[in-house]
Amino acid sequence: MRALKLAAAGGAFVVIGALGAAVYSYERPTVLRVAVTRASADQAIFAAAAQELAQDKTSIRLKPVVVETLAESARALEDQRADLAVVRSDVAMPSGGQTVLIMRRNAALLVAPASSEARSIEDLRGKKVGVLLGEEVGKTGGQSLLDAALAQYDVPSASVRKVALALEDLPSAISHGEVDAVLVIEAPGSAAAASAIAAIAEAGGGAPNFIPIAEAKAIAQRSPNFEAMEVTRGAFGGAQPRPAADLDTLGASTRLVARHSLDNQTVAELTRLLLDERPDIAVQVPVANRIEAPPTDKGAALPVHPGTIAYLDDEEKGFFETYSDFIYIGAMILSLFGTGAAAVVAKLNRRQGEDFERILLRLMEIIRHSREAARLDALDELEREADELLAMALALDASHALSGNRLAATGLALNQVRHAIADRRRFFEAPVRTRFAPRLVNE
């Protein structure tokens, strides 16, 4: 009985410990690794985001994983070296990656210096186009977008020479006639785009010419990694507005993507936290103001993570909704365990009660047999049996199965046994008296 109770107590402690471990695991922050390119705005954004989430002691923490290019960022996600990655739709979209947030939308700005004769995409045939590259896109970044635009207007890609340029090389390339136009892929109104347009204007000796991509919508329909965009008049400042009119062009989005296997509830919470923290992050990194929620069209060519969709559509589940089945099944198992344990304990208690009744009845029989014993050795056997019954009674009491009344009854019966045996022993040990026979005097 004691062993059973110890086992039951141990099982209860195990269940309680498991529940405690589950609660601790649920409450412990989830750390997500984010692949970002070195020395980029995205690295600064997620460094600030990681700091904000840690200070607020949120349930999710971020750990930036620094890589060299956007293509490597996509590979980090595919190789499971990262849970999240910042990628650009025209450079490398990882297989199995699903959008969490749009970090910014980048416009393709085809800009010809004032000295160039290029005014349209058709004019680029046989010309040299400088592709302004950041370190994060690599040497081929942006060329796919340019090739898509050229193909739309039947300009062979091979007829256009692409020259990779860094921002610091741009003025020299324009002033020496090394390029006839420049492709800049940046968020409209960003500091990087404004610096590039200003450099083109200064090196070209006048207001630059913005070359439209009027069929951007048609290109985007065929190639979902691109999107149609409109750059508003004067987006890049200047005494003469740059551009002078609203500009239709092609674009690509920089996105935060997650592995499709990442838990929906985790992604929903991450989406909420980043959107909530956006104003505080933007104080440190202004470009964070461009972070936006993705469209939740379920048939989108660039799929959105179900967790993000659940949050944006207000369909995310709470703890009890998510784990209600487990809680219900666990409660049923615990109930069945408790019922079974109670039944076993009750059966054992009943059996022990029956054992006690047998002990008491046998003690009463020993009292009677003791008073009727015809030999001393019979008393010895009865006394030995009484000792064994006492041991059995004490064993039952060791598991606290006997009540006070039962113990009192057992003690009283044992005392009566001792007295009966002692009385019978004295009977056998008393000297035998001879029969009295009177004598006659003077006999």
MODAJO-V836706 format. One record per backbone hydrogen bond with DSSP energy under -1.0 kcal/mol. CO is the residue of the C=O (numbers start at 1). NH is the residue of the N-H. If there is no record, write none. Layout:
CO_NH / CO_NH
This chain:
1_5 / 2_6 / 3_7 / 4_8 / 5_9 / 6_10 / 7_11 / 8_12 / 9_13 / 10_14 / 11_15 / 12_16 / 13_17 / 14_18 / 15_19 / 16_20 / 17_21 / 18_22 / 19_23 / 20_24 / 21_25 / 22_26 / 23_27 / 24_28 / 30_61 / 32_63 / 33_83 / 33_84 / 34_65 / 35_86 / 36_67 / 37_40 / 40_44 / 41_45 / 42_46 / 43_47 / 44_48 / 45_49 / 46_50 / 47_51 / 48_52 / 49_53 / 50_54 / 51_55 / 52_56 / 53_58 / 59_30 / 61_32 / 63_34 / 65_36 / 67_38 / 69_73 / 70_74 / 71_75 / 72_76 / 73_77 / 74_78 / 75_79 / 76_81 / 76_82 / 77_80 / 83_259 / 84_35 / 85_257 / 87_255 / 88_91 / 88_92 / 94_97 / 96_260 / 98_258 / 99_305 / 101_256 / 102_292 / 104_254 / 106_252 / 107_186 / 109_184 / 110_211 / 111_182 / 112_209 / 113_116 / 121_124 / 122_125 / 124_127 / 127_161 / 128_180 / 128_181 / 129_163 / 130_183 / 131_165 / 134_137 / 136_70 / 140_143 / 142_146 / 143_147 / 144_148 / 145_149 / 146_150 / 147_151 / 148_152 / 149_153 / 150_155 / 151_154 / 156_159 / 157_160 / 159_126 / 161_129 / 163_131 / 165_133 / 166_169 / 169_173 / 170_174 / 171_175 / 172_176 / 173_178 / 174_177 / 181_130 / 182_111 / 183_132 / 184_109 / 186_107 / 187_190 / 190_194 / 191_195 / 192_196 / 193_197 / 194_198 / 195_199 / 196_200 / 197_201 / 198_202 / 199_203 / 200_204 / 201_206 / 209_112 / 213_216 / 215_219 / 216_220 / 217_221 / 218_222 / 219_223 / 223_226 / 227_251 / 229_249 / 231_247 / 232_235 / 234_237 / 242_236 / 243_234 / 247_231 / 248_213 / 249_229 / 250_108 / 251_227 / 252_106 / 253_89 / 254_103 / 254_104 / 255_87 / 256_100 / 256_101 / 257_85 / 258_98 / 259_262 / 263_267 / 264_268 / 265_269 / 266_270 / 267_271 / 268_272 / 269_273 / 270_274 / 271_275 / 272_276 / 273_277 / 277_281 / 278_282 / 281_285 / 285_288 / 286_289 / 287_290 / 288_291 / 292_102 / 297_300 / 303_99 / 305_309 / 306_310 / 307_311 / 308_312 / 309_313 / 310_315 / 311_314 / 318_322 / 319_323 / 323_327 / 324_328 / 325_329 / 326_330 / 327_331 / 328_332 / 329_333 / 330_334 / 331_335 / 332_336 / 333_337 / 334_338 / 335_339 / 336_340 / 337_341 / 338_342 / 339_343 / 340_344 / 341_345 / 342_346 / 343_347 / 344_348 / 345_349 / 346_350 / 347_351 / 348_352 / 349_353 / 350_354 / 351_355 / 352_356 / 353_357 / 354_358 / 355_359 / 356_360 / 357_361 / 358_362 / 359_363 / 360_364 / 361_365 / 362_366 / 363_367 / 364_368 / 365_369 / 366_370 / 367_371 / 368_372 / 375_379 / 376_380 / 377_381 / 378_382 / 379_383 / 380_384 / 381_385 / 382_386 / 383_387 / 384_388 / 385_389 / 386_390 / 387_391 / 388_392 / 389_393 / 390_394 / 391_395 / 392_396 / 393_397 / 394_398 / 396_401 / 397_400 / 403_407 / 404_408 / 405_409 / 406_410 / 407_411 / 408_412 / 409_413 / 410_414 / 411_415 / 412_416 / 413_417 / 414_418 / 415_419 / 416_420 / 417_421 / 418_422 / 419_423 / 420_424 / 421_425 / 422_426 / 423_427 / 424_428 / 425_429 / 426_430 / 440_443
